[in-house]
Amino acid sequence: MKLRINWLGKFNRLILLGVFFHIAFSAASLDFTLKASGTYSTETNNAFFVDGSLALEHQEGPFSTSWSLVADSKGTYPEPFFRDFFGPFTFNLENAGFVYQESPISMWLGKLPIEDEIESPYSLFISGMSPSLINGGLRFEGRNFTFSNLWVGLDINARTDLFMAGSSKNIYRDRGVVIRTYEYRLGNLKVGYQDSTVFVDSYFNVNVFAIPAPSYFVQYVLAAKGRPGSQYANMNSLEGLFADYEGQGWRAYAQVLIDDFNMNRFINPSGYQNPDKIAWSLGGAIDLPLGTLGIYTAGATKYTFASLGDDFYSYTTHPSSAVISDGQTVAVPLEEQMLGYIHGENNIALKATWGAPLADTDLEMGMEIVLSGAKSPANPWHNGEDYLALGTQLLNDPVLETKILLDVRASREFGNFTLFAKAAGGYIFNRLTPVYPGSSGYPLIAYGDGTTMNEPIFIPKAGDSGLIGEISLGGSWKLGL
C-alpha cells in the first residue's frame, strides 16, 4: 500500500492557517518575515544551493510566540524529503516556541536558539552557533544575582536504523541535558559558575532540573544504593567558571570548562593519572574610531566532551557522528555535533573580528586560524586508546589539520527590505576525515554482548589539502500586521 498525500489539500490548510493568524492577532503585533538566498560553496554536497525561511512572530505584552519554517538544497543528508514534491529541498522548523518575560523572571519552551552566558564565538557550555534545539527553562535576573536553569532535549524515540542497524546495543537512547548558571555582578564585573549534566534513558529528568544544587552532588545522591528511591544515575557532569568585565568602550572575558580533572597528581602521585579533560576561552572587544575590534582564542584537550564508555552521554547534540541517509553513510559536520565549544576536543583556535556601519551598510569581517588533531565525539577514548598510559594530550598527533579562513558579511536595509551578502575563503591543510572502526589501525571493538563500535573518528589526512570558499547573496522582507 502506497502512502498518498493530498498536497493541494495541505496547501489549502496553510492558506486557512495564515488567515486564522491574521484574524486572531490583528489587534496585536504579528511580524511576518520571508528570507531567501543563493549560495555557492566548496564545502557542501551541492556546490550551488538555495535556502530560505518563512517566519511568524506574535508578541503581546510579556508573551511572545514564533515559528520559522526553513528549507535548503545543500544536500547535507541525501535522504529525500518527499522527493516527488520537494525535489532537492529539505525542511526544518526552528525558532519555534513560547516566551514569557516579565522582569525579573523569564520562562520559555520550544525549539528555540540557545545561548551561553558568555557572548563569544568560542563559548564553551553552549556553541557559539546558538543551535535551535528543543529546550525550556527559567531565568531570574535580580539586581546583583542571576540564575538560569536550562533544559535541552537531545534525543527521544530515535530510530535504531540510523547507523547501528540491527545492533542489540542501542546508542540512540533518550538523552537530555540541564545547564545551570549562577552569576554575581560586582560593578562592571560579572563572575559566575556553570554546571551541566547530560543524562541518558530520559528526555527530561525532573531531579536534575528541579534541584538547584551542583549536579555532581545530585547525581551521587540519586545513585546511592540500598535506599528507597535509589536509581541508575550515571551522568556526564561538567562544570566551569567565567568572568566578564565591561569597561568604557571595551569588554574582556575568560571562561573555563572542566569535564574531568586529574586530582591524583596531588593526592596520589604514584597512582593512575587520568588525562585532564578541560576547555578554555579568552577574548574581548574594543571600540575604535574605525569600528569594533574583537579578539578571541580557545582550545580543548583531547577526550574533552566525550563519553567514558558505552553510556553514550557525550556532550554533543546527538550520540552519533554518522547516519545512514538514502543508503549512504554520511558523517555529521563536526560544528553541528558540538553542543558546547564549536571546534570540540584536541584543538586551539584564534579569531579576530571587526565590525562597523559604513555608508548605511553594516559591515563585518573575521579571520580565523584553527589547529585540530584527531576528534572522536561519539567513539569513547578514540576507539579504545590507553588513556591512562597516554595522559593529558593536546595537538600531539603526527598530523594536524590547519584551517585558515577569512570571511566578510554586509547588509543594508531599505525600509522593510534587507539585502545581504556573505563571502568566506581560505585554505585547509590535512583535512579531518572520518575513519570507521575496521579500518587500518582502528580495529572493531566488541562490547560484552558482542556488539561492535561503529562510530567514526575524525583524523587529519596528510596531503588532503585545498582551497575552501563560499559566497552567498540574498534578502529578507519583514511585514508587520
TAKA-V982758 format. One record per residue. N is the residue number from 1. RES is the residue in three letters. OMEGA is omega in whole degrees, -180 to 180 (NA if undefined). Layout:
n res omega
N RES OMEGA
N RES OMEGA
This chain:
n res omega
1 MET -180
2 LYS 176
3 LEU -180
4 ARG -176
5 ILE 179
6 ASN -176
7 TRP 178
8 LEU 178
9 GLY 179
10 LYS 179
11 PHE 178
12 ASN 179
13 ARG 178
14 LEU 178
15 ILE 179
16 LEU 178
17 LEU 179
18 GLY 177
19 VAL 179
20 PHE 179
21 PHE -178
22 HIS -179
23 ILE -174
24 ALA -173
25 PHE -176
26 SER -179
27 ALA -179
28 ALA -176
29 SER 173
30 LEU -179
31 ASP 180
32 PHE -179
33 THR 176
34 LEU -175
35 LYS 179
36 ALA 177
37 SER 173
38 GLY -172
39 THR 168
40 TYR -177
41 SER 174
42 THR -171
43 GLU 179
44 THR -179
45 ASN 174
46 ASN -174
47 ALA 175
48 PHE 180
49 PHE 175
50 VAL 175
51 ASP -178
52 GLY 179
53 SER 173
54 LEU -174
55 ALA 174
56 LEU 177
57 GLU 178
58 HIS 178
59 GLN 179
60 GLU -175
61 GLY -178
62 PRO -175
63 PHE 174
64 SER 175
65 THR -175
66 SER 168
67 TRP -178
68 SER 176
69 LEU -177
70 VAL -179
71 ALA 175
72 ASP 179
73 SER 179
74 LYS -176
75 GLY 179
76 THR 176
77 TYR -169
78 PRO 179
79 GLU -176
80 PRO 175
81 PHE -173
82 PHE -171
83 ARG -174
84 ASP -176
85 PHE -173
86 PHE 178
87 GLY -175
88 PRO -173
89 PHE 170
90 THR -172
91 PHE 176
92 ASN 174
93 LEU -180
94 GLU 176
95 ASN -174
96 ALA 179
97 GLY -176
98 PHE 180
99 VAL 174
100 TYR -176
101 GLN 178
102 GLU -173
103 SER 11
104 PRO -175
105 ILE 169
106 SER 180
107 MET -178
108 TRP 177
109 LEU 177
110 GLY 174
111 LYS -170
112 LEU 176
113 PRO 175
114 ILE -176
115 GLU 177
116 ASP 175
117 GLU 179
118 ILE 177
119 GLU -176
120 SER 173
121 PRO -179
122 TYR 176
123 SER -167
124 LEU -176
125 PHE 174
126 ILE -176
127 SER 176
128 GLY 175
129 MET -179
130 SER -177
131 PRO 177
132 SER -176
133 LEU 174
134 ILE -180
135 ASN 177
136 GLY 180
137 GLY 177
138 LEU -177
139 ARG 176
140 PHE 178
141 GLU 177
142 GLY -177
143 ARG -178
144 ASN -175
145 PHE 176
146 THR 176
147 PHE 179
148 SER 180
149 ASN -173
150 LEU 171
151 TRP 176
152 VAL 175
153 GLY -175
154 LEU -177
155 ASP 175
156 ILE 180
157 ASN -179
158 ALA 178
159 ARG 180
160 THR -179
161 ASP 180
162 LEU 179
163 PHE -175
164 MET -176
165 ALA 177
166 GLY -178
167 SER 177
168 SER 177
169 LYS -178
170 ASN 179
171 ILE -177
172 TYR 177
173 ARG 177
174 ASP -179
175 ARG 174
176 GLY -180
177 VAL 172
178 VAL -179
179 ILE -178
180 ARG 177
181 THR 172
182 TYR -173
183 GLU 175
184 TYR 178
185 ARG 178
186 LEU -175
187 GLY 179
188 ASN -176
189 LEU 172
190 LYS 175
191 VAL -175
192 GLY 175
193 TYR 179
194 GLN -173
195 ASP -177
196 SER -179
197 THR 173
198 VAL 179
199 PHE -180
200 VAL -178
201 ASP 177
202 SER 177
203 TYR 176
204 PHE -180
205 ASN -175
206 VAL 179
207 ASN -179
208 VAL -177
209 PHE -170
210 ALA 180
211 ILE -173
212 PRO 174
213 ALA 177
214 PRO -173
215 SER 177
216 TYR -180
217 PHE 180
218 VAL -177
219 GLN -174
220 TYR 173
221 VAL 180
222 LEU -173
223 ALA -180
224 ALA -174
225 LYS 171
226 GLY 179
227 ARG 175
228 PRO -180
229 GLY 178
230 SER -176
231 GLN 174
232 TYR -173
233 ALA 175
234 ASN -174
235 MET 176
236 ASN -178
237 SER 176
238 LEU 179
239 GLU -179
240 GLY -179
241 LEU 174
242 PHE 173
243 ALA -177
244 ASP -179
245 TYR 179
246 GLU 178
247 GLY 180
248 GLN 179
249 GLY 177
250 TRP -179
251 ARG 177
252 ALA -179
253 TYR 171
254 ALA -179
255 GLN 177
256 VAL 177
257 LEU 179
258 ILE 174
259 ASP 175
260 ASP -178
261 PHE -175
262 ASN 178
263 MET -179
264 ASN 178
265 ARG 180
266 PHE -172
267 ILE 180
268 ASN -175
269 PRO -179
270 SER 180
271 GLY 180
272 TYR -176
273 GLN 176
274 ASN 173
275 PRO 172
276 ASP 177
277 LYS -174
278 ILE 175
279 ALA -177
280 TRP 180
281 SER 179
282 LEU 177
283 GLY 179
284 GLY -179
285 ALA 179
286 ILE 178
287 ASP 179
288 LEU 180
289 PRO -177
290 LEU 180
291 GLY -179
292 THR -180
293 LEU 176
294 GLY 177
295 ILE -177
296 TYR 173
297 THR -178
298 ALA 178
299 GLY 179
300 ALA 178
301 THR 178
302 LYS 179
303 TYR 179
304 THR 178
305 PHE -173
306 ALA 173
307 SER 174
308 LEU -178
309 GLY -172
310 ASP 171
311 ASP 174
312 PHE 177
313 TYR 179
314 SER -179
315 TYR -177
316 THR -179
317 THR 176
318 HIS -175
319 PRO -176
320 SER 178
321 SER 180
322 ALA -180
323 VAL 172
324 ILE -179
325 SER -178
326 ASP 178
327 GLY -179
328 GLN 173
329 THR -174
330 VAL 177
331 ALA 176
332 VAL 178
333 PRO -174
334 LEU -178
335 GLU 179
336 GLU 179
337 GLN -168
338 MET 172
339 LEU 179
340 GLY -176
341 TYR -168
342 ILE -176
343 HIS 174
344 GLY -174
345 GLU 169
346 ASN -168
347 ASN 168
348 ILE -177
349 ALA 178
350 LEU -178
351 LYS 174
352 ALA 179
353 THR 176
354 TRP 180
355 GLY 180
356 ALA 170
357 PRO -178
358 LEU 179
359 ALA 179
360 ASP 179
361 THR 174
362 ASP -175
363 LEU 178
364 GLU 178
365 MET 178
366 GLY 174
367 MET -174
368 GLU 173
369 ILE -176
370 VAL 174
371 LEU -177
372 SER 168
373 GLY -179
374 ALA 180
375 LYS -178
376 SER -175
377 PRO -172
378 ALA 180
379 ASN -173
380 PRO 177
381 TRP 175
382 HIS 177
383 ASN 170
384 GLY 176
385 GLU 178
386 ASP -173
387 TYR 179
388 LEU 178
389 ALA -176
390 LEU 179
391 GLY -179
392 THR -177
393 GLN 175
394 LEU 174
395 LEU 176
396 ASN 177
397 ASP 178
398 PRO 178
399 VAL 178
400 LEU 169
401 GLU 175
402 THR -179
403 LYS 177
404 ILE -172
405 LEU 175
406 LEU -179
407 ASP 179
408 VAL -180
409 ARG 179
410 ALA 177
411 SER 180
412 ARG -179
413 GLU 174
414 PHE -175
415 GLY 179
416 ASN -179
417 PHE 174
418 THR 174
419 LEU -179
420 PHE 177
421 ALA 179
422 LYS 177
423 ALA 177
424 ALA 179
425 GLY 180
426 GLY -177
427 TYR 178
428 ILE 179
429 PHE 173
430 ASN -174
431 ARG 173
432 LEU -175
433 THR 179
434 PRO 176
435 VAL -173
436 TYR 176
437 PRO -172
438 GLY 176
439 SER -179
440 SER 179
441 GLY -179
442 TYR -176
443 PRO 174
444 LEU 178
445 ILE -179
446 ALA 173
447 TYR -176
448 GLY -180
449 ASP 179
450 GLY 179
451 THR 179
452 THR 177
453 MET -177
454 ASN -176
455 GLU -175
456 PRO 168
457 ILE -179
458 PHE -173
459 ILE 173
460 PRO -177
461 LYS -177
462 ALA 176
463 GLY 178
464 ASP -173
465 SER 178
466 GLY 179
467 LEU 173
468 ILE -179
469 GLY 178
470 GLU 176
471 ILE -175
472 SER 178
473 LEU -180
474 GLY -179
475 GLY 178
476 SER 180
477 TRP -178
478 LYS -179
479 LEU 176
480 GLY -178
481 LEU NA
